[in-house]
Amino acid sequence: MTHHDPTSPPTDLLWLRRLFTAFALLGLYLAVRAFRSPDQWPAGPHFDMLYTLVLLPLVGGACVAAYRGHFRTFILLALADRAISAFGALLYFLRMALPSSMFHSSKHPDYLAWNLLGASLSAALLVYLSRKYPPDVQALSTRARVPGALRLLQGGFLLGAAAITIDIAPDLGRHVTEESPHGHSCHWFFAQALVMALLASAFVAGMRRKWATFVSLGFVGSTLTAFYNITHLIMDSFQDEMLGTAYDPVYLSRNLPVFAFALFSVVYLARRFPPRLPSA
């Protein structure tokens, strides 16, 4: 995953290295701003803080890897960083843009435009990196038998998509029957639906033996699953009601394995199918 390429890297990766350096500086600024709101600490760390705490090591690690010439690692970290960045920006945008959301507001069009731009840019970079530097799945095309680990991931993605569908089904019912604004987080509902779609699409791609698509969608979907679970596990643990993980062993016993499986999927896919560079 971290092989050094002694040859000159592609020009676009050098430009992306500069772009992610700018992302790192912006992320540092956002992290400082997020930590300057201590009034929310009695209820535990808020999403803004956890969001920047996860992104900073990823974008920082991507920059370090790029300047050291480890461009495969740079691409993998950049994919994980932009996946979470797009997810978070989409959450912020939907939170204020959806008329059914309890946080709906059109008083800050600059805020809406900024987050929509951030989500679009991150999504565009995800698509670009995945298509320009696809995962190296050449070994799979020459094998008649698929490794058991991939079948395990394939089944796990299907179970993950099914579990998310079951989780958001009640919210879907409330969207249909309740008047706006709804008494639940509409932005989380649509963001979870996006993760469900990614995992389900990865499963379908595996069934059709489109392994490059399977690895790309599985990597992004698992990254978002791990991020979603760890943020909720941390934030809910500080609640003093039954929603807190410390007070709900069923919730904890379900989400910890999901987080562990998502993390395993990310690491396995990154190490087993690294990006294919043109000079490799």
Disulfide bonds with the S-S distance in Angstrom:
none
